[in-house]
Amino acid sequence: MIAPYLAHFALKDRPFSKEIADNELWLPTPMQTLVEALNDHASAVLVSDPGAGKTCVLRALRPRLLKED
């Protein structure tokens, strides 16, 4: 059964779910810039307040890191 809000907004999946594939994540420009900067480093420490987007940044980096194996 499709939730009414999915049909109303023509969504195929629940929004704000962690089941979104890494390559389908939307990152605002500052986070995208950070991902590109981190991609050039062998190691980094990512520290920030809760809810700031650390997990999204790491998920955006995951496909790039896996390509190097």
N, CA, C and O atoms as CSV, one atom per row, in Angstrom:
chain,resi,resn,atom,element,x,y,z
A,1,MET,N,N,0.843,-1.184,0.000
A,1,MET,CA,C,0.000,0.000,0.000
A,1,MET,C,C,0.889,1.249,0.000
A,1,MET,O,O,1.846,1.337,0.769
A,2,ILE,N,N,0.572,2.189,-0.848
A,2,ILE,CA,C,1.333,3.426,-0.952
A,2,ILE,C,C,0.788,4.436,0.049
A,2,ILE,O,O,-0.419,4.672,0.116
A,3,ALA,N,N,1.686,5.024,0.824
A,3,ALA,CA,C,1.274,6.063,1.770
A,3,ALA,C,C,0.693,7.234,0.990
A,3,ALA,O,O,1.196,7.565,-0.084
A,4,PRO,N,N,-0.365,7.874,1.512
A,4,PRO,CA,C,-1.014,8.976,0.781
A,4,PRO,C,C,-0.062,10.101,0.379
A,4,PRO,O,O,-0.197,10.662,-0.708
A,5,TYR,N,N,0.898,10.438,1.242
A,5,TYR,CA,C,1.796,11.540,0.887
A,5,TYR,C,C,2.711,11.173,-0.278
A,5,TYR,O,O,3.127,12.056,-1.028
A,6,LEU,N,N,3.037,9.881,-0.446
A,6,LEU,CA,C,3.858,9.472,-1.588
A,6,LEU,C,C,3.108,9.717,-2.884
A,6,LEU,O,O,3.658,10.269,-3.837
A,7,ALA,N,N,1.859,9.307,-2.916
A,7,ALA,CA,C,1.050,9.503,-4.120
A,7,ALA,C,C,0.812,10.988,-4.386
A,7,ALA,O,O,0.886,11.435,-5.530
A,8,HIS,N,N,0.526,11.749,-3.332
A,8,HIS,CA,C,0.241,13.175,-3.484
A,8,HIS,C,C,1.419,13.918,-4.109
A,8,HIS,O,O,1.224,14.769,-4.977
A,9,PHE,N,N,2.638,13.603,-3.674
A,9,PHE,CA,C,3.816,14.288,-4.188
A,9,PHE,C,C,4.513,13.515,-5.301
A,9,PHE,O,O,5.612,13.887,-5.713
A,10,ALA,N,N,3.896,12.449,-5.792
A,10,ALA,CA,C,4.432,11.622,-6.875
A,10,ALA,C,C,5.826,11.082,-6.539
A,10,ALA,O,O,6.717,11.067,-7.388
A,11,LEU,N,N,6.001,10.641,-5.289
A,11,LEU,CA,C,7.270,10.067,-4.855
A,11,LEU,C,C,7.214,8.557,-4.995
A,11,LEU,O,O,6.167,7.946,-4.785
A,12,LYS,N,N,8.344,7.956,-5.349
A,12,LYS,CA,C,8.369,6.500,-5.448
A,12,LYS,C,C,8.903,5.858,-4.174
A,12,LYS,O,O,8.611,4.692,-3.908
A,13,ASP,N,N,9.682,6.596,-3.379
A,13,ASP,CA,C,10.236,6.099,-2.124
A,13,ASP,C,C,9.982,7.115,-1.022
A,13,ASP,O,O,9.702,8.285,-1.285
A,14,ARG,N,N,10.085,6.645,0.218
A,14,ARG,CA,C,9.930,7.557,1.353
A,14,ARG,C,C,11.091,8.537,1.384
A,14,ARG,O,O,12.247,8.129,1.267
A,15,PRO,N,N,10.800,9.836,1.541
A,15,PRO,CA,C,11.886,10.819,1.599
A,15,PRO,C,C,12.622,10.735,2.934
A,15,PRO,O,O,12.075,10.236,3.918
A,16,PHE,N,N,13.841,11.215,2.965
A,16,PHE,CA,C,14.660,11.301,4.174
A,16,PHE,C,C,14.942,9.935,4.777
A,16,PHE,O,O,15.039,9.789,5.995
A,17,SER,N,N,15.070,8.961,3.934
A,17,SER,CA,C,15.352,7.601,4.379
A,17,SER,C,C,16.826,7.309,4.169
A,17,SER,O,O,17.431,7.804,3.219
A,18,LYS,N,N,17.407,6.504,5.054
A,18,LYS,CA,C,18.810,6.130,4.884
A,18,LYS,C,C,18.958,5.008,3.872
A,18,LYS,O,O,20.075,4.559,3.614
A,19,GLU,N,N,17.852,4.543,3.289
A,19,GLU,CA,C,17.929,3.509,2.267
A,19,GLU,C,C,18.229,4.088,0.889
A,19,GLU,O,O,18.265,3.352,-0.097
A,20,ILE,N,N,18.441,5.377,0.811
A,20,ILE,CA,C,18.772,6.014,-0.459
A,20,ILE,C,C,20.182,5.568,-0.851
A,20,ILE,O,O,21.097,5.578,-0.027
A,21,ALA,N,N,20.343,5.186,-2.088
A,21,ALA,CA,C,21.654,4.742,-2.575
A,21,ALA,C,C,22.668,5.874,-2.483
A,21,ALA,O,O,22.322,7.043,-2.651
A,22,ASP,N,N,23.911,5.523,-2.219
A,22,ASP,CA,C,24.967,6.524,-2.075
A,22,ASP,C,C,25.054,7.444,-3.284
A,22,ASP,O,O,25.247,8.650,-3.134
A,23,ASN,N,N,24.913,6.890,-4.469
A,23,ASN,CA,C,25.057,7.706,-5.687
A,23,ASN,C,C,23.838,8.587,-5.955
A,23,ASN,O,O,23.874,9.414,-6.867
A,24,GLU,N,N,22.764,8.433,-5.186
A,24,GLU,CA,C,21.576,9.261,-5.356
A,24,GLU,C,C,21.460,10.344,-4.278
A,24,GLU,O,O,20.471,11.076,-4.244
A,25,LEU,N,N,22.455,10.449,-3.402
A,25,LEU,CA,C,22.425,11.472,-2.364
A,25,LEU,C,C,22.549,12.857,-2.983
A,25,LEU,O,O,23.309,13.065,-3.929
A,26,TRP,N,N,21.795,13.794,-2.438
A,26,TRP,CA,C,21.944,15.186,-2.842
A,26,TRP,C,C,22.786,15.873,-1.790
A,26,TRP,O,O,22.478,15.796,-0.600
A,27,LEU,N,N,23.834,16.536,-2.207
A,27,LEU,CA,C,24.694,17.271,-1.289
A,27,LEU,C,C,24.670,18.740,-1.660
A,27,LEU,O,O,24.817,19.089,-2.832
A,28,PRO,N,N,24.486,19.612,-0.665
A,28,PRO,CA,C,24.607,21.040,-0.963
A,28,PRO,C,C,26.034,21.368,-1.383
A,28,PRO,O,O,26.951,20.589,-1.122
A,29,THR,N,N,26.224,22.483,-2.015
A,29,THR,CA,C,27.523,22.871,-2.565
A,29,THR,C,C,28.666,22.806,-1.538
A,29,THR,O,O,29.733,22.289,-1.870
A,30,PRO,N,N,28.487,23.311,-0.302
A,30,PRO,CA,C,29.609,23.210,0.648
A,30,PRO,C,C,30.012,21.765,0.946
A,30,PRO,O,O,31.200,21.470,1.078
A,31,MET,N,N,29.040,20.870,1.052
A,31,MET,CA,C,29.360,19.464,1.309
A,31,MET,C,C,30.015,18.821,0.094
A,31,MET,O,O,30.934,18.015,0.243
A,32,GLN,N,N,29.562,19.161,-1.087
A,32,GLN,CA,C,30.166,18.619,-2.309
A,32,GLN,C,C,31.618,19.076,-2.421
A,32,GLN,O,O,32.488,18.305,-2.827
A,33,THR,N,N,31.871,20.329,-2.061
A,33,THR,CA,C,33.233,20.849,-2.057
A,33,THR,C,C,34.099,20.082,-1.068
A,33,THR,O,O,35.251,19.762,-1.360
A,34,LEU,N,N,33.541,19.787,0.106
A,34,LEU,CA,C,34.271,19.016,1.117
A,34,LEU,C,C,34.576,17.613,0.617
A,34,LEU,O,O,35.684,17.114,0.814
A,35,VAL,N,N,33.605,16.966,-0.030
A,35,VAL,CA,C,33.815,15.618,-0.570
A,35,VAL,C,C,34.943,15.637,-1.592
A,35,VAL,O,O,35.803,14.757,-1.580
A,36,GLU,N,N,34.949,16.611,-2.459
A,36,GLU,CA,C,36.001,16.706,-3.474
A,36,GLU,C,C,37.367,16.960,-2.834
A,36,GLU,O,O,38.374,16.417,-3.287
A,37,ALA,N,N,37.403,17.784,-1.782
A,37,ALA,CA,C,38.669,18.055,-1.089
A,37,ALA,C,C,39.159,16.817,-0.350
A,37,ALA,O,O,40.354,16.524,-0.367
A,38,LEU,N,N,38.263,16.092,0.294
A,38,LEU,CA,C,38.654,14.889,1.031
A,38,LEU,C,C,39.092,13.769,0.105
A,38,LEU,O,O,39.888,12.914,0.495
A,39,ASN,N,N,38.584,13.767,-1.104
A,39,ASN,CA,C,38.918,12.725,-2.062
A,39,ASN,C,C,40.414,12.707,-2.392
A,39,ASN,O,O,40.948,11.673,-2.793
A,40,ASP,N,N,41.082,13.835,-2.226
A,40,ASP,CA,C,42.500,13.941,-2.558
A,40,ASP,C,C,43.419,13.551,-1.402
A,40,ASP,O,O,44.639,13.564,-1.565
A,41,HIS,N,N,42.868,13.207,-0.246
A,41,HIS,CA,C,43.671,12.894,0.935
A,41,HIS,C,C,43.636,11.402,1.255
A,41,HIS,O,O,42.630,10.734,1.015
A,42,ALA,N,N,44.716,10.894,1.788
A,42,ALA,CA,C,44.786,9.481,2.177
A,42,ALA,C,C,44.037,9.238,3.475
A,42,ALA,O,O,43.506,8.149,3.692
A,43,SER,N,N,43.989,10.247,4.343
A,43,SER,CA,C,43.260,10.098,5.604
A,43,SER,C,C,42.760,11.458,6.060
A,43,SER,O,O,43.294,12.496,5.668
A,44,ALA,N,N,41.731,11.438,6.892
A,44,ALA,CA,C,41.158,12.678,7.407
A,44,ALA,C,C,40.334,12.350,8.647
A,44,ALA,O,O,39.914,11.209,8.842
A,45,VAL,N,N,40.111,13.350,9.472
A,45,VAL,CA,C,39.236,13.229,10.630
A,45,VAL,C,C,38.064,14.169,10.381
A,45,VAL,O,O,38.256,15.358,10.128
A,46,LEU,N,N,36.874,13.641,10.451
A,46,LEU,CA,C,35.669,14.421,10.197
A,46,LEU,C,C,34.923,14.591,11.511
A,46,LEU,O,O,34.367,13.631,12.045
A,47,VAL,N,N,34.910,15.818,12.031
A,47,VAL,CA,C,34.291,16.114,13.323
A,47,VAL,C,C,33.324,17.270,13.131
A,47,VAL,O,O,33.645,18.266,12.483
A,48,SER,N,N,32.125,17.122,13.709
A,48,SER,CA,C,31.133,18.179,13.598
A,48,SER,C,C,29.998,17.913,14.582
A,48,SER,O,O,29.951,16.864,15.224
A,49,ASP,N,N,29.104,18.857,14.690
A,49,ASP,CA,C,27.934,18.704,15.558
A,49,ASP,C,C,27.007,17.628,15.021
A,49,ASP,O,O,27.030,17.330,13.827
A,50,PRO,N,N,26.183,17.035,15.897
A,50,PRO,CA,C,25.197,16.053,15.432
A,50,PRO,C,C,24.264,16.677,14.392
A,50,PRO,O,O,23.801,17.807,14.549
A,51,GLY,N,N,24.004,15.930,13.351
A,51,GLY,CA,C,23.081,16.385,12.320
A,51,GLY,C,C,23.679,17.310,11.283
A,51,GLY,O,O,22.957,17.848,10.444
A,52,ALA,N,N,24.988,17.503,11.326
A,52,ALA,CA,C,25.630,18.433,10.391
A,52,ALA,C,C,25.867,17.826,9.012
A,52,ALA,O,O,26.104,18.555,8.049
A,53,GLY,N,N,25.806,16.488,8.906
A,53,GLY,CA,C,25.965,15.855,7.602
A,53,GLY,C,C,27.209,15.005,7.451
A,53,GLY,O,O,27.611,14.700,6.328
A,54,LYS,N,N,27.832,14.615,8.561
A,54,LYS,CA,C,29.045,13.792,8.476
A,54,LYS,C,C,28.774,12.473,7.756
A,54,LYS,O,O,29.560,12.059,6.903
A,55,THR,N,N,27.677,11.820,8.092
A,55,THR,CA,C,27.349,10.542,7.463
A,55,THR,C,C,27.112,10.721,5.971
A,55,THR,O,O,27.548,9.887,5.178
A,56,CYS,N,N,26.436,11.785,5.576
A,56,CYS,CA,C,26.198,12.037,4.140
A,56,CYS,C,C,27.517,12.252,3.402
A,56,CYS,O,O,27.693,11.766,2.284
A,57,VAL,N,N,28.434,12.972,4.022
A,57,VAL,CA,C,29.737,13.198,3.393
A,57,VAL,C,C,30.469,11.872,3.230
A,57,VAL,O,O,31.038,11.599,2.172
A,58,LEU,N,N,30.456,11.047,4.275
A,58,LEU,CA,C,31.132,9.756,4.193
A,58,LEU,C,C,30.478,8.839,3.172
A,58,LEU,O,O,31.168,8.117,2.452
A,59,ARG,N,N,29.144,8.862,3.106
A,59,ARG,CA,C,28.454,8.044,2.104
A,59,ARG,C,C,28.769,8.533,0.692
A,59,ARG,O,O,28.863,7.724,-0.231
A,60,ALA,N,N,28.930,9.833,0.514
A,60,ALA,CA,C,29.288,10.362,-0.802
A,60,ALA,C,C,30.717,9.971,-1.174
A,60,ALA,O,O,31.032,9.813,-2.353
A,61,LEU,N,N,31.579,9.815,-0.172
A,61,LEU,CA,C,32.963,9.409,-0.425
A,61,LEU,C,C,33.094,7.912,-0.689
A,61,LEU,O,O,34.018,7.488,-1.384
A,62,ARG,N,N,32.190,7.114,-0.148
A,62,ARG,CA,C,32.310,5.649,-0.223
A,62,ARG,C,C,32.534,5.118,-1.642
A,62,ARG,O,O,33.462,4.330,-1.828
A,63,PRO,N,N,31.754,5.494,-2.645
A,63,PRO,CA,C,32.007,4.958,-3.997
A,63,PRO,C,C,33.390,5.327,-4.529
A,63,PRO,O,O,34.012,4.534,-5.236
A,64,ARG,N,N,33.872,6.514,-4.197
A,64,ARG,CA,C,35.199,6.928,-4.659
A,64,ARG,C,C,36.292,6.113,-3.978
A,64,ARG,O,O,37.298,5.775,-4.602
A,65,LEU,N,N,36.099,5.803,-2.714
A,65,LEU,CA,C,37.085,5.010,-1.975
A,65,LEU,C,C,37.096,3.564,-2.454
A,65,LEU,O,O,38.157,2.943,-2.522
A,66,LEU,N,N,35.950,3.033,-2.781
A,66,LEU,CA,C,35.865,1.647,-3.230
A,66,LEU,C,C,36.489,1.454,-4.613
A,66,LEU,O,O,36.958,0.358,-4.920
A,67,LYS,N,N,36.506,2.482,-5.446
A,67,LYS,CA,C,37.095,2.399,-6.782
A,67,LYS,C,C,38.601,2.193,-6.722
A,67,LYS,O,O,39.184,1.615,-7.640
A,68,GLU,N,N,39.242,2.664,-5.642
A,68,GLU,CA,C,40.699,2.580,-5.539
A,68,GLU,C,C,41.180,1.195,-5.151
A,68,GLU,O,O,42.371,0.915,-5.283
A,69,ASP,N,N,40.301,0.308,-4.673
A,69,ASP,CA,C,40.720,-1.043,-4.256
A,69,ASP,C,C,41.108,-1.905,-5.420
A,69,ASP,O,O,41.482,-3.063,-5.232
